[in-house]
Amino acid sequence: MDAETLSRVQFALTASFHFIFPPLSMGLGFMLLVVSGVYLRTRDPKWRQLAFFWTKVYGLIFALGVATGVVQEFEFGMNWADYSRFVGNVFGSLLAAEGVFAFFLEGGFLGLMLFGGNRLGPKLWFFATFMVVFGAHFSALWILMANSWMQTPQGYEVVNDPAPARAVMTDFWEVIWTPSFPPRLLHVFVASWTAGSALMLSVSAWYLLKKRHVDLARANFSLALPFFIVFAITNVAVFGASMAIEVTHEQPIKLASMEGLWQGTTCAPLYVVGWVDVATQTTNGISIPCLLSVLAYFNPQAYVTGLNDFPGQPLPPIALLFQVYHLMFGLGTLFAGAGVLGGLFYLLKRGKKGDPDRPRRIWDARWVLRLFVIMVFFVEVAIIAGWWTAEIGRQPWVVYNVLLTADGVSPVLSAGEVVASLGIFLVLYGLLLVLFLYLLNAKIQGGPEPLEEVETVDVGSLPDTFRDVFRKRDRADVGDDA
């Protein structure tokens, strides 16, 4: 393979591995705010205990996300120098804004969130947590702006003087409000919240199966389940549908490739499963008649353009794109169904009617709990498949209809250099994945710590000024609880 192909493989590897963590950190951060907010409202100590536990998990996920994200910044310059030179005035400005406005905000409050829970008091700690979570979402917003510009570029012009040619921003608001940005932003945010609620459900269900921390697990499961149901259903029915509409109007070749639609037709079908034979230009499998026309135009008789309607246009890897898109779509539908199933089991109760202590049926439905234990892994697969769908569908353009991927690679890069760095990444990321899973498992196995172990502050070891602060805080907390 040449340097371009190897660089694409390397960036796909590093970006896909990195993309495990930002959705989890945004989603878990959102749910952590919910748990902390419930504590502020109820003053029930179990919610504070759960908040401290999930903060430790959040810190681990955040650390891996930062470590793996920095790598891509270097890849832009080392593997994709011509791309960086061409789009630096536009793409580079958005990445710089992400670092200045979002990442420093997030990092500035991170220490207070991770280590200040038993020092700041519940309200100040909630504020620090909110700022970290807000910073994570604000950071994702700038990244999505940059990526959306690559999908549907506008607000720029290509200048050739001085050479080489490069894209120069002409309208900042057009650059950030590209047609693909609003639906992509909502789709990614809700998918991330789905992942966060799924992680809470997974750990809570595992505790229930093992009969550990049962009261905490039941409370956490009961809190996270409604969020998961709402996020899973709306992400398929509302935000996923809005993405389909945007792709229909802005990237029709991508839409036709995602569905393996060769001939444009009215009442276009949507495949549930299948495969594409590029040589014979046919797509085989199980399809639902007219559903693609309905999703794209809200009209079962609407005409959807096919790949043969674009003669001479470069096409993406259709067979691969078809599979990853249907993996995302199928799993998303599965999550919605699993959420409804879990909701039904939660509403059902055992025992005689009229008994106020009747337990919920889901606590004894072990197969349902096992389903939720593994749900978070499938949510992560679906999110990565969605990212692959967006990026593979844009090919062979790195900036859609403006700059080919082949023209963005570093001109002096050799295949041997990429092979060497790719091998290092494979080993390093394999070790990081093992370390992450080991530490995550250790934290889950350890479970939430008793409050008396994490709320204790050695006041005697503090300076006089700080002793008074902590004594006043402790008296205030006792008064609030009373």
Protein Blocks (a to p, Z undefined) as FASTA:
>chain_A
ZZklmmmmmmmmmmmmmmmmmmmmmmmmmmmmmmmmmmmmnopaklmmmmmmmmmmmmmm
mmmmmmmmmmmmmmmmmmmmmlmmmmmmmmmmmmmmmmmmmmmmmmmmmmmmmmmmmmno
pklmmmmmmmmmmmmmmmmmmmmmmmmmmmmgghiacdfbdcddddddfblklmmmgfkl
mmmmmmmmmmmmmmmmmmmmmmmmmmmmnopaklmmmmmmmmmmmmmmmmmmmmmmmmmm
mmmmmmmmmmmmlmmmmnopabgcehiacdfbdcddfknopaeddddehklmmmmnopak
bccddfklmghiacddfklmmmmmmmmmmmmmmmmmmmmmmmmmmmpcgdjehiaklccf
klmmmmlmmmmmmmmmmmmmmmmmmmmmmmmmmpccfbghkbcfklmpcfkbcfklmmmm
mmmmmmmmmmmmmmmmmmmmmmmmnopadfklmmpccfklpcfklmmmmmmmmmmmmmmm
ZZ
